[in-house]
């Protein structure tokens, strides 16, 4: 079966390893998602373009936005997006409504500053891959383990936006732009709330969900099998496969291989098995449903083939990156310049 992995992250120095990592999971094509804002590393966008330069017929790329720090001039988000699209990006990655990122940046995606960009995305059907929220348990202080705290995902101290408000931010944007072409990562963290999942699909015609773990959602799918298995079958044209693979210069971590195997096993078999300590019961979905989830839905979202890189536009993007305060460091600047050189020479 043909597989598109719609959710891969790549370290800024690891672009050359992406194709191998995707192939290990059985993907014939894939999407790389920039986390420039999340990592405070504007060179991430250039690294994603380099991933595409290594595999131009297989690799789709989604850019991230840069946000001004306190006291810096306001950003023109539409101009940023147009610049990256002109350079060869296929779409936009939003992670600004992940709770720790929202707290760190102070950015609200329902702010008027984003309206021209969202209007443009709606008009031109620009694909948006949007991470909103996190598992509801992360807001329960009693469940905030040291492991969660180390990752910055322990939200129980009340200093983070509540999950309810993060949903409200997103849905205000969608109410203004109901035809946005948007896929919400990690099933929008609603595997514990079937009514919310159904409402999103009923209300917003171009909304899709991806199946990238959060492993907790597979427990939710198992516990609510009587609702979600028919939901998958009925809405397979709006559900996408992804793995959240982390590509590093040292190779893909072992847990990534468990994700490939676990998600594919859940979708294709009716077996019961353990998945990251959770007891999961697979859905054994029909082949036409699987073909949609593994590839066809992504094609309807972002196209059959990636956009080509426009190498003439890459130097302008480099100049923009080098102008950002986060890049006023000789080592970072040299890395960005090297990425640009590799993109333009391929």
C-alpha positions in Angstrom: 0.0 0.0 0.0 1.3 3.5 -0.9 2.1 5.5 2.2 2.6 9.3 2.7 3.9 10.1 6.2 2.4 13.6 6.7 4.2 14.5 10.0 8.0 14.4 10.2 10.3 16.8 12.1 13.9 17.2 11.2 16.8 18.7 13.2 18.4 21.7 11.5 21.6 19.7 10.8 19.9 16.5 9.7 18.2 17.2 6.4 20.3 14.6 4.5 18.9 11.8 6.7 15.2 12.4 6.1 14.6 10.2 3.1 16.1 7.2 4.9 14.1 7.8 8.0 10.8 8.1 6.0 11.6 4.9 4.0 12.3 3.0 7.2 8.6 3.5 8.0 7.5 2.4 4.6 6.7 5.9 3.3 7.2 6.6 -0.4 6.6 10.3 0.2 6.5 12.5 3.2 6.0 16.0 4.7 8.6 17.8 6.9 7.2 20.4 9.3 9.3 23.3 10.5 9.5 24.1 14.2 11.4 27.3 13.9 9.3 29.1 16.5 9.1 26.2 18.9 12.9 25.9 18.9 13.6 29.6 18.4 15.6 28.6 15.4 14.6 30.5 12.2 17.1 28.4 10.2 14.6 25.5 10.5 12.7 26.7 7.4 15.9 26.6 5.4 16.6 23.1 6.7 13.1 22.0 5.5 13.8 23.4 2.0 17.1 21.4 2.0 15.1 18.2 2.9 13.0 18.9 -0.3 16.2 19.6 -2.3 17.4 16.1 -1.4 14.1 14.5 -2.5 12.2 17.0 -4.7 9.6 14.5 -6.0 8.8 13.0 -2.6 9.2 15.7 0.1 6.5 18.3 0.9 7.6 21.1 3.3 5.6 23.2 5.7 7.1 26.5 6.9 6.8 28.1 10.3 6.4 31.8 11.2 8.7 34.1 13.2 7.3 36.3 15.9 8.7 39.6 17.2 10.0 39.7 20.8 8.8 42.4 23.1 9.9 45.8 21.8 10.5 44.6 18.3 8.5 45.8 15.3 5.2 44.1 14.4 5.4 41.2 12.0 3.8 41.1 8.6 2.7 37.4 8.6 1.2 37.5 5.2 4.5 38.7 3.7 6.4 36.0 5.6 4.2 33.3 4.3 4.3 34.6 0.7 8.1 34.7 0.8 8.4 31.1 2.0 5.7 29.9 -0.5 7.6 31.6 -3.3 10.8 29.8 -2.2 9.1 26.4 -2.6 7.1 25.6 0.6 3.9 23.7 0.1 2.1 24.9 3.2 2.2 26.4 6.7 2.9 24.6 10.1 1.3 26.2 13.2 2.4 25.1 16.6 1.7 28.4 18.4 -1.3 27.0 20.2 0.7 24.2 21.8 0.4 25.4 25.5 4.1 25.9 26.2 4.7 27.6 22.9 1.7 29.9 23.5 3.0 30.8 26.9 6.6 31.4 25.7 5.6 33.6 22.8 2.5 35.2 24.0 1.1 34.8 20.5 -2.6 34.3 20.0 -3.6 33.0 16.6 -7.0 34.7 16.7 -5.3 38.1 16.9 -6.1 40.6 14.1 -2.5 40.5 13.0 -3.0 37.1 11.5 -6.2 38.0 9.6 -4.7 38.9 6.3 -2.7 35.7 6.3 -5.6 33.5 7.1 -7.8 35.3 4.5 -5.1 34.6 1.9 -4.8 30.9 3.0 -8.5 30.5 2.7 -8.8 32.1 -0.7 -5.9 30.1 -2.1 -6.5 26.9 -0.2 -3.0 26.9 1.3 -2.5 23.7 3.3 -2.1 24.3 7.0 -0.9 21.7 9.5 -1.9 22.9 12.9 -1.0 21.6 16.4 -3.5 22.8 18.9 -3.6 21.8 22.5 -2.2 18.7 24.1 -3.7 15.7 26.0 -6.2 16.9 28.6 -4.4 15.1 31.4 -1.4 17.4 31.0 -3.4 20.1 32.8 -4.0 17.8 35.8 -1.3 18.7 38.4 -1.6 15.4 40.1 -0.6 13.7 36.8 2.3 16.0 36.0 5.2 13.6 36.1 8.9 14.6 36.1 9.1 13.3 32.5 6.3 15.7 31.5 7.9 18.6 33.4 11.3 17.9 31.7 9.7 18.2 28.3 7.8 21.4 29.3 4.4 19.7 29.0 3.3 19.9 32.6 0.5 22.5 32.6 -1.1 21.9 36.0 0.3 25.1 37.7 -2.4 27.2 36.0 0.1 29.4 34.2 -0.8 28.0 30.8 -3.9 28.7 28.7 -6.6 26.1 29.5 -7.3 23.6 26.8 -10.8 25.0 26.5 -9.4 28.4 25.6 -7.0 26.9 23.0 -10.0 25.3 21.3 -11.8 28.6 21.4 -8.9 30.4 19.7 -8.8 27.9 16.9 -12.5 27.9 16.4 -12.7 31.7 16.3 -10.3 31.6 13.4 -12.3 28.9 11.7 -15.6 30.8 12.2 -14.0 33.8 10.4 -12.5 31.5 7.7 -14.7 28.4 7.6 -13.2 27.1 4.4 -9.6 27.1 5.6 -7.7 24.0 4.3 -6.4 22.8 7.6 -5.3 19.5 9.1 -5.2 19.3 12.9 -2.4 17.2 14.3 -2.9 14.4 16.8 -6.6 14.1 16.0 -7.1 17.5 17.6 -6.8 15.8 21.0 -10.4 14.8 20.9 -10.3 11.0 21.1 -11.9 11.5 24.5 -14.7 13.6 23.1 -16.5 12.1 20.1 -19.1 14.9 20.0 -16.3 17.5 19.5 -14.8 15.4 16.7 -18.1 15.1 15.0 -18.9 18.8 15.4 -15.6 19.8 13.8 -16.3 17.7 10.7 -19.9 18.8 10.4 -19.2 22.5 10.8 -16.0 23.1 8.9 -15.9 21.4 5.4 -12.1 21.5 4.9 -11.0 20.4 8.3 -9.0 17.1 8.6 -7.4 15.3 11.5 -4.1 13.4 11.4 -3.4 10.2 13.4 0.1 11.2 14.5 0.5 10.0 18.1 -0.1 11.3 21.0 -0.3 7.7 22.0 -3.1 8.4 24.5 -5.5 8.9 21.6 -5.1 5.2 20.6 -6.4 4.3 24.0 -9.2 6.7 23.4 -10.0 5.0 20.1 -9.9 1.6 21.8 -12.2 2.7 24.6 -14.7 4.4 22.2 -14.4 1.9 19.4 -18.2 1.7 18.8 -18.1 5.4 17.8 -14.7 5.9 16.3 -14.3 2.9 14.0 -17.5 3.9 12.0 -16.3 7.5 12.2 -13.0 6.4 10.6 -14.8 4.5 7.9 -17.2 7.3 7.1 -14.6 10.0 7.2 -11.5 8.3 5.9 -11.2 11.1 3.2 -10.6 13.5 6.1 -8.1 11.5 8.2 -4.4 11.4 7.5 -1.5 9.1 8.5 1.6 10.6 10.3 4.2 9.4 12.7 5.9 12.5 14.4 9.2 11.0 13.4 12.2 12.9 14.7 15.1 12.9 12.2 18.4 13.6 13.9 22.0 13.5 12.6 22.4 10.4 14.8 19.5 8.5 13.1 15.9 8.1 14.1 15.3 7.2 17.8 14.1 3.7 18.7 10.7 4.9 19.8 10.0 6.1 16.2 10.1 2.5 15.0 7.6 1.6 17.6 5.3 4.3 16.3 5.5 3.1 12.7 4.7 -0.4 13.8 2.0 0.5 16.3 0.0 2.9 14.2 0.1 0.7 11.1 -0.8 -2.4 13.2 -3.8 -0.5 14.8 -5.1 0.5 11.4 -4.6 -2.7 9.5 -5.3 -5.5 12.0 -7.9 -6.4 14.7 -5.2 -7.4 17.1 -4.9 -6.4 20.8 -1.4 -5.3 21.7 0.5 -3.0 24.0 1.4 0.4 22.6 3.7 2.5 24.9 2.2 0.9 27.9 -1.4 1.2 26.7 -3.7 -1.7 25.8 -4.8 -1.1 22.2 -7.3 -3.0 20.0 -6.8 -2.5 16.3 -9.5 -1.5 13.9 -8.8 -3.8 10.9 -10.1 -1.1 8.5 -11.2 -2.0 4.9 -8.6 -1.5 2.2 -10.3 1.5 0.5 -10.4 3.3 3.9 -6.7 2.5 4.5 -5.8 3.8 1.1 -7.4 7.1 2.0 -5.8 7.4 5.4 -2.3 6.3 4.2 -2.2 8.5 1.1 -5.3 9.8 -0.7 -6.4 12.2 2.0 -3.1 13.9 2.0 -3.3 14.3 -1.8 -6.6 16.0 -1.4 -5.1 18.3 1.2 -1.8 19.3 -0.4 -1.6 17.8 -3.9 -0.1 14.8 -5.7 3.4 16.2 -6.0 5.5 18.7 -4.1 6.0 22.2 -5.4 9.5 22.8 -6.9 12.0 24.9 -5.0 12.6 28.3 -6.6 16.3 28.7 -6.1 16.2 32.3 -7.2 14.0 33.1 -4.2 16.1 31.3 -1.6 18.7 34.1 -1.2 16.0 36.5 -0.3 14.7 34.1 2.3 18.3 33.8 3.7 18.6 37.6 4.0 15.4 37.6 5.9 16.5 34.9 8.3 19.9 36.6 8.9 18.1 39.8 9.8 16.3 38.2 12.7 17.5 38.9 16.2 17.7 35.2 17.0 20.3 34.8 14.3 22.8 37.4 15.6 25.3 34.7 16.4 28.2 33.8 14.1 27.7 30.0 14.4 23.9 30.2 13.6 24.6 32.6 10.7 27.2 30.3 9.2 24.8 27.3 9.5 22.0 29.3 7.7 24.4 30.3 5.0 25.6 26.7 4.5 22.0 25.5 4.3 21.3 28.1 1.6 24.4 27.1 -0.4 23.4 23.4 -0.3 19.8 24.2 -1.4 21.0 26.3 -4.3 23.7 23.9 -5.5 21.4 20.8 -5.7 
